[in-house]
């Protein structure tokens, strides 16, 4: 899954979607969470952007 062109772009994208998850944290918790986010985004940065392996199953129910 592609998260952005680089770690900074991916951080903006991720926090834009999921930043609400930091709302209940104190300042220290928020800092640790964003530091950890930056670290994993940077670790997954490549020439093609920030990429994580992912998969999906598409299941169709057949009735009758």
C-alpha atoms as an extended CHARMM CRD file, in Angstrom:
* protein
*
        64  EXT
         1         1  UNK       CA              0.0000000000        0.0000000000        0.0000000000  PROA      1               0.0000000000
         2         2  UNK       CA              1.3410000000        3.4300000000       -0.9730000000  PROA      2               0.0000000000
         3         3  UNK       CA              1.1560000000        6.0900000000        1.7760000000  PROA      3               0.0000000000
         4         4  UNK       CA              2.9720000000        9.0070000000        0.1640000000  PROA      4               0.0000000000
         5         5  UNK       CA              5.8780000000       10.2260000000       -1.9100000000  PROA      5               0.0000000000
         6         6  UNK       CA              8.1780000000       10.3700000000        1.1300000000  PROA      6               0.0000000000
         7         7  UNK       CA              7.9850000000       10.0210000000        4.9240000000  PROA      7               0.0000000000
         8         8  UNK       CA              6.8390000000       13.6320000000        5.4710000000  PROA      8               0.0000000000
         9         9  UNK       CA              4.0900000000       13.2570000000        2.8630000000  PROA      9               0.0000000000
        10        10  UNK       CA              3.0030000000        9.9310000000        4.3830000000  PROA      10              0.0000000000
        11        11  UNK       CA              2.9300000000       11.4640000000        7.8750000000  PROA      11              0.0000000000
        12        12  UNK       CA              0.6010000000       14.2440000000        6.7010000000  PROA      12              0.0000000000
        13        13  UNK       CA             -1.6300000000       11.6860000000        4.9840000000  PROA      13              0.0000000000
        14        14  UNK       CA             -1.7390000000        9.3430000000        7.9770000000  PROA      14              0.0000000000
        15        15  UNK       CA             -2.3260000000       12.0370000000       10.5840000000  PROA      15              0.0000000000
        16        16  UNK       CA             -4.9460000000       13.6270000000        8.3470000000  PROA      16              0.0000000000
        17        17  UNK       CA             -6.9180000000       10.3870000000        8.3580000000  PROA      17              0.0000000000
        18        18  UNK       CA             -6.1310000000        9.0250000000       11.7990000000  PROA      18              0.0000000000
        19        19  UNK       CA             -4.9200000000       11.9810000000       13.8450000000  PROA      19              0.0000000000
        20        20  UNK       CA             -8.0640000000       11.7420000000       15.9720000000  PROA      20              0.0000000000
        21        21  UNK       CA             -6.5190000000        8.6550000000       17.5610000000  PROA      21              0.0000000000
        22        22  UNK       CA             -4.0510000000       10.9330000000       19.3700000000  PROA      22              0.0000000000
        23        23  UNK       CA             -6.7960000000       13.0180000000       21.0240000000  PROA      23              0.0000000000
        24        24  UNK       CA             -6.8080000000       11.1380000000       24.3310000000  PROA      24              0.0000000000
        25        25  UNK       CA             -3.0420000000       11.2400000000       24.7780000000  PROA      25              0.0000000000
        26        26  UNK       CA             -1.0760000000       13.6710000000       26.8990000000  PROA      26              0.0000000000
        27        27  UNK       CA              1.7530000000       15.6580000000       25.3260000000  PROA      27              0.0000000000
        28        28  UNK       CA              4.3520000000       12.9560000000       26.0300000000  PROA      28              0.0000000000
        29        29  UNK       CA              2.1410000000       10.1920000000       24.6310000000  PROA      29              0.0000000000
        30        30  UNK       CA              1.4050000000       12.2400000000       21.5200000000  PROA      30              0.0000000000
        31        31  UNK       CA              5.1240000000       12.9100000000       21.0180000000  PROA      31              0.0000000000
        32        32  UNK       CA              6.0110000000        9.2220000000       21.3890000000  PROA      32              0.0000000000
        33        33  UNK       CA              3.2430000000        8.1670000000       19.0080000000  PROA      33              0.0000000000
        34        34  UNK       CA              4.2530000000       10.6460000000       16.3050000000  PROA      34              0.0000000000
        35        35  UNK       CA              7.9550000000        9.7890000000       16.7610000000  PROA      35              0.0000000000
        36        36  UNK       CA              7.1180000000        6.0830000000       16.3250000000  PROA      36              0.0000000000
        37        37  UNK       CA              4.9760000000        6.8890000000       13.2880000000  PROA      37              0.0000000000
        38        38  UNK       CA              7.8280000000        8.8570000000       11.6950000000  PROA      38              0.0000000000
        39        39  UNK       CA             10.2460000000        5.9970000000       12.3980000000  PROA      39              0.0000000000
        40        40  UNK       CA              8.0990000000        3.3550000000       10.7070000000  PROA      40              0.0000000000
        41        41  UNK       CA              7.2880000000        5.6190000000        7.7620000000  PROA      41              0.0000000000
        42        42  UNK       CA             10.9750000000        6.3790000000        7.2740000000  PROA      42              0.0000000000
        43        43  UNK       CA             11.8230000000        2.6600000000        7.4980000000  PROA      43              0.0000000000
        44        44  UNK       CA              9.3470000000        1.9680000000        4.6680000000  PROA      44              0.0000000000
        45        45  UNK       CA             10.4930000000        4.8200000000        2.4370000000  PROA      45              0.0000000000
        46        46  UNK       CA             11.7600000000        3.8040000000       -1.0150000000  PROA      46              0.0000000000
        47        47  UNK       CA             12.3980000000        5.3890000000       -4.3920000000  PROA      47              0.0000000000
        48        48  UNK       CA              8.7300000000        4.6480000000       -5.1730000000  PROA      48              0.0000000000
        49        49  UNK       CA              7.3960000000        6.2950000000       -1.9970000000  PROA      49              0.0000000000
        50        50  UNK       CA              6.3930000000        4.9500000000        1.4020000000  PROA      50              0.0000000000
        51        51  UNK       CA              5.2120000000        1.4050000000        0.7940000000  PROA      51              0.0000000000
        52        52  UNK       CA              3.7900000000       -1.2660000000        3.0960000000  PROA      52              0.0000000000
        53        53  UNK       CA              3.0240000000       -4.8130000000        2.0570000000  PROA      53              0.0000000000
        54        54  UNK       CA             -0.6910000000       -5.4710000000        2.0750000000  PROA      54              0.0000000000
        55        55  UNK       CA             -3.2740000000       -7.8680000000        0.7300000000  PROA      55              0.0000000000
        56        56  UNK       CA             -7.0130000000       -8.0590000000        0.4220000000  PROA      56              0.0000000000
        57        57  UNK       CA             -9.4760000000      -10.8630000000       -0.0140000000  PROA      57              0.0000000000
        58        58  UNK       CA            -12.5440000000      -10.2300000000       -2.0990000000  PROA      58              0.0000000000
        59        59  UNK       CA            -15.3170000000      -12.6060000000       -1.1260000000  PROA      59              0.0000000000
        60        60  UNK       CA            -18.6210000000      -12.9420000000       -2.8810000000  PROA      60              0.0000000000
        61        61  UNK       CA            -21.4730000000      -14.6910000000       -1.1310000000  PROA      61              0.0000000000
        62        62  UNK       CA            -23.5080000000      -16.9770000000       -3.3530000000  PROA      62              0.0000000000
        63        63  UNK       CA            -27.0650000000      -17.4740000000       -2.2530000000  PROA      63              0.0000000000
        64        64  UNK       CA            -29.5540000000      -19.9620000000       -3.4880000000  PROA      64              0.0000000000
